[in-house]
Amino acid sequence: MNLSPMPLAVLVVDAAGIVTSWNKACEKLAGYGAAEIQGMPLLHIVEFADPPDAQPQLAARAEAESDAVLKCADGRRLPVRVMVAPRALEPGPASSFSVIVIPQPGQFPARYALIQDLPVADIVEALPCVFYVIDPSGHLLLWNRLLEEALEMPADELPTAKVEGFFDARDREVVVDNIRRAFEHGHSTHEAVLVGKHGKRTSLLFQCARTTLGNVPVVFGTGLDITVRKQAEHGLQVRERAIYSSLNAIVITRCEEHEHRIEYVNPAFERITGYTLAEIKGRDPRFMRLDGCDEDERQRIRMALKRNESVRAVLRNLRKNGEIFWNDLRIDPVVNLDGEISHFVGVINDITEARHYERRLHHLAHHDPLTGLANRTLLQERLRQALEGAAQKGTTLALAFLDLDNFKHINDHFGHDAGDAVLREVAQRLRAGMREDDLVARMGGDEFVLLLCDPTSRAQLADLVERIRLAIMAPLRVDGQEILPGTSIGVALFPDDGDTPEQMMRAADAAMYHAKTMGKNNVQFHSAELNQIVHAYLMLEANLGRAIRERELVLDYQPKVDLRSGRVVGAEALVRWRHPVEGTIPPDRFIPVAEETGLIVPLGEWVIEETCVALKSMAAHGLDDFVIAVNLSARQLRQRQFPERLGQTLRRYGVDPRRLELEVTESQLMDQPDEARDALAQLKALGVRLSIDDFGTGYSSLSHLQTFPVDYIKIDRSFLGDVGHDGHMVITRAIIALGHNLKLQVIAEGVETREQLAFLRAHDCDQMQGYYFSPALSRDALQDLLARDTRLPD
Ligand SMILES: Nc1nc2c(ncn2[C@@H]2O[C@H](COP(=O)(O)O[C@H]3[C@@H](O)[C@H](n4cnc5c(=O)[nH]c(N)nc54)O[C@@H]3COP(=O)(O)O)[C@@H](O)[C@H]2O)c(=O)[nH]1
């Protein structure tokens, strides 16, 4: 080992205490040459202070400090302290020792005497920091390799460059100031960034001191590379600013023995909660909790904190002003440099607005916007829950489907605003009739549903539903006009009619359909037979459209006979459905379905076209005064474009309008007499004939009757039923007289017996129609009958 650069005096001795080597500092201190000392026993030059008889072996002095005297070459006895260090890394007896000799205080040689031989240049080069010497002109006189590396400049370029140019422009003024201060006051300290020739940036902490080289005052010093620390500091600052500026509230708690105390909250926390850091520092963050709420979430947080785990929870907290806010909270443990969890950081996201919005959306998704009632989705959810609950508890449940009667008519006649007002009022009436636990829903259009939990008995349920029906029937005024709503109600019961939502809905729907077909405005309970009826009805509905398209419908014609001449003067066209499987289906089974579904419009158009074909064919056979009557449905009559379309059809087929008769029932006319009168007037203007069918059943007032532009009235066949029945005969006679008074021809329908015929003839009725003469015939059969000029016998 080369001991020469060491400033301490060190001797190396073997286990026997013989000097094997020593350093320059030792030479200087004791004044011996190397050759003199080599091989000398240590005790010849070092005299330990302890008495000779108690002197321990050298090994025993290891790691201990002893007072001694160094016997110098010039005879001086220098008081010293001696340290003996075994020269072995492993434990066990050492084979040699380092003996460090340190002069006692006050005995030290001049400070630099020990180091004057040290290689200063090497030391400066090896310094772990930048070294520099600057002259008063601001140029470098001396520097080390680290400075060259930082400046990315070769040694020969450095002396000519001014020092301030080595720095970042922002630091130059400070640098110059600090160099000047060191010249003036002897020292200065500053941080600055050195910028290398190729852009390398090094942050340095400069320590400057003044000295003189010869006569030249200089500033010299070191620059410690603090780039890494600066970057770390910068990173910390950025993170601190980020926490400070975060829109999410951040709370940092210190955790000590499972206690959590607030140490820091950022401005967003202060803004969201209303509490300042000063107010809540040291408190447990749970002081914001809302008692009695979100217990499960809070329990999850407690468990996670106990296990030092991250946790996310959504709970309600209280702001300082007492307001509740929804807190989407994320808590994470913070590990310190020792790997221990010292803190927790909580990020609070105020999701109150989002929650409200979510709730609103949820409400919108589950409620009908017009009435505020539950919608189909919510009904299905609640029905499922209610069925599960009832099954568990063994209770009953009722589901009632309500469909407003003639709602389309309300809309068409009073306008959509009035329709909406009716729906809102009906919703209100339904709500008023329900208990807290029951549910009222609107399925869309004019369909409502009631979910009635655990009705006490079927009779009471029937009573309740009937009261609801009556409540809905109460007149209401919209824009000064009186509207009379009505409803058909179908009821299904759990467990009798189904035990799944789908079965219950189907059963209630079927019962409601049945109520419709039973003449509307009534209540029907579901039953097995009803199911079949409704099934058949629905099948009919599904197949009728196809029947029209596939031409499965046919027209038969029932002859009408002039009672005076006995001649066939016309016929009534009656539609039949030749069903490929079920055979002939009579019109009174499918016409109401067609009415209900709107299919009556295309069906009615087809009937008129078919009648035109028949009339054209008859005209071709010379029967150009023959009249065919067709039945008009209420919907057809209400259609605004109907008269125009009829005119086009007649023209297209080249049919004389006087050959076509349109039959409209008395009740259709009396439903809305003013509208009916206008519609009839337009039809009359085309030139067609008009008759009032089923006369006597629709309670028309004479004043109305006078104003309808019709040609015939047809006495309803119920009045002819029993000729011996006084009341019927009186009515029939009166209708004939009334018709003649109004200059109308009177037709009797459903004539089945000779007695009826005789009665009609006796009372001067104009025409008859009925099985007595002929049932409805095919077109060919009718043409045959006409060709043979078959007449009614006298
Ligand atoms: N809108 C449309 N309605 C139509 C059309 N075709 C028929 N209908 C209506 O269907 C109802 C039933 O008609 P239908 O089963 O054809 O019965 C008619 C006759 O067959 C029957 N009739 C005729 N004579 C007698 C008789 O002596 N006795 C007796 N018991 N019944 C008899 O009466 C029905 C005709 O009635 P009406 O229309 O009132 O003249 C019926 O309401 C038809 O209107 C159509 O194309 N469109």
The ligand as a Tripos MOL2 file, in Angstrom:
@<TRIPOS>MOLECULE
LIG
   47    52     1     0     0
SMALL
NO_CHARGES

@<TRIPOS>ATOM
      1 N1       -119.6720   -2.3890  -42.9380 N.pl3     1 LIG1
      2 C1       -120.0990   -3.5280  -43.5000 C.ar      1 LIG1
      3 N2       -120.9490   -4.3290  -42.8220 N.ar      1 LIG1
      4 C2       -121.3610   -5.4530  -43.4300 C.ar      1 LIG1
      5 C3       -120.9590   -5.8280  -44.6970 C.ar      1 LIG1
      6 N3       -121.5510   -7.0120  -45.0130 N.ar      1 LIG1
      7 C4       -122.2900   -7.3470  -43.9600 C.ar      1 LIG1
      8 N4       -122.1950   -6.4250  -43.0100 N.ar      1 LIG1
      9 C5       -122.8280   -6.3740  -41.7210 C.3       1 LIG1
     10 O1       -122.6400   -7.5680  -41.0640 O.3       1 LIG1
     11 C6       -123.7590   -7.8540  -40.2670 C.3       1 LIG1
     12 C7       -124.2000   -9.2720  -40.4730 C.3       1 LIG1
     13 O2       -124.5210   -9.4540  -41.8250 O.3       1 LIG1
     14 P1       -125.0700  -10.8580  -42.3640 P.3       1 LIG1
     15 O3       -124.6170  -11.9500  -41.4780 O.co2     1 LIG1
     16 O4       -124.7720  -10.8990  -43.7930 O.co2     1 LIG1
     17 O5       -126.5500  -10.7110  -42.1280 O.3       1 LIG1
     18 C8       -127.3550   -9.9920  -43.0290 C.3       1 LIG1
     19 C9       -128.3910  -10.8370  -43.6300 C.3       1 LIG1
     20 O6       -127.9330  -12.1000  -44.0130 O.3       1 LIG1
     21 C10      -129.3900  -10.8880  -42.5290 C.3       1 LIG1
     22 N5       -130.7400  -11.2490  -43.0080 N.ar      1 LIG1
     23 C11      -131.3110  -10.9820  -44.1930 C.ar      1 LIG1
     24 N6       -132.5870  -11.4750  -44.2360 N.ar      1 LIG1
     25 C12      -132.8240  -12.0180  -43.0180 C.ar      1 LIG1
     26 C13      -133.9060  -12.6480  -42.4610 C.ar      1 LIG1
     27 O7       -134.9830  -12.8340  -43.0700 O.2       1 LIG1
     28 N7       -133.8070  -13.1020  -41.1890 N.ar      1 LIG1
     29 C14      -132.6230  -12.9120  -40.4730 C.ar      1 LIG1
     30 N8       -132.5740  -13.4010  -39.2490 N.pl3     1 LIG1
     31 N9       -131.6020  -12.3190  -41.0060 N.ar      1 LIG1
     32 C15      -131.6480  -11.8600  -42.2560 C.ar      1 LIG1
     33 O8       -129.3670   -9.5510  -42.0270 O.3       1 LIG1
     34 C16      -128.0730   -8.9630  -42.2170 C.3       1 LIG1
     35 C17      -128.2150   -7.7060  -42.9550 C.3       1 LIG1
     36 O9       -128.4930   -6.7570  -42.0050 O.3       1 LIG1
     37 P2       -128.4780   -5.2170  -42.3640 P.3       1 LIG1
     38 O10      -127.0430   -4.8580  -42.7530 O.co2     1 LIG1
     39 O11      -128.8620   -4.5620  -41.1190 O.co2     1 LIG1
     40 O12      -129.3770   -5.0580  -43.4940 O.co2     1 LIG1
     41 C18      -124.8670   -6.8900  -40.6260 C.3       1 LIG1
     42 O13      -124.9690   -5.8900  -39.6410 O.3       1 LIG1
     43 C19      -124.3570   -6.2970  -41.8870 C.3       1 LIG1
     44 O14      -124.7330   -4.9140  -42.0040 O.3       1 LIG1
     45 C20      -120.0910   -4.9500  -45.4040 C.ar      1 LIG1
     46 O15      -119.7190   -5.1800  -46.5440 O.2       1 LIG1
     47 N10      -119.6900   -3.8080  -44.7630 N.ar      1 LIG1
@<TRIPOS>BOND
     1     1     2 1
     2     2     3 ar
     3     2    47 ar
     4     3     4 ar
     5     4     5 ar
     6     4     8 ar
     7     5     6 ar
     8     5    45 ar
     9     6     7 ar
    10     7     8 ar
    11     8     9 1
    12     9    10 1
    13     9    43 1
    14    10    11 1
    15    11    12 1
    16    11    41 1
    17    12    13 1
    18    13    14 1
    19    14    15 2
    20    14    16 1
    21    14    17 1
    22    17    18 1
    23    18    19 1
    24    18    34 1
    25    19    20 1
    26    19    21 1
    27    21    22 1
    28    21    33 1
    29    22    23 ar
    30    22    32 ar
    31    23    24 ar
    32    24    25 ar
    33    25    26 ar
    34    25    32 ar
    35    26    27 2
    36    26    28 ar
    37    28    29 ar
    38    29    30 1
    39    29    31 ar
    40    31    32 ar
    41    33    34 1
    42    34    35 1
    43    35    36 1
    44    36    37 1
    45    37    38 2
    46    37    39 1
    47    37    40 1
    48    41    42 1
    49    41    43 1
    50    43    44 1
    51    45    46 2
    52    45    47 ar
@<TRIPOS>SUBSTRUCTURE
     1 LIG1         1 GROUP 0 **** ****
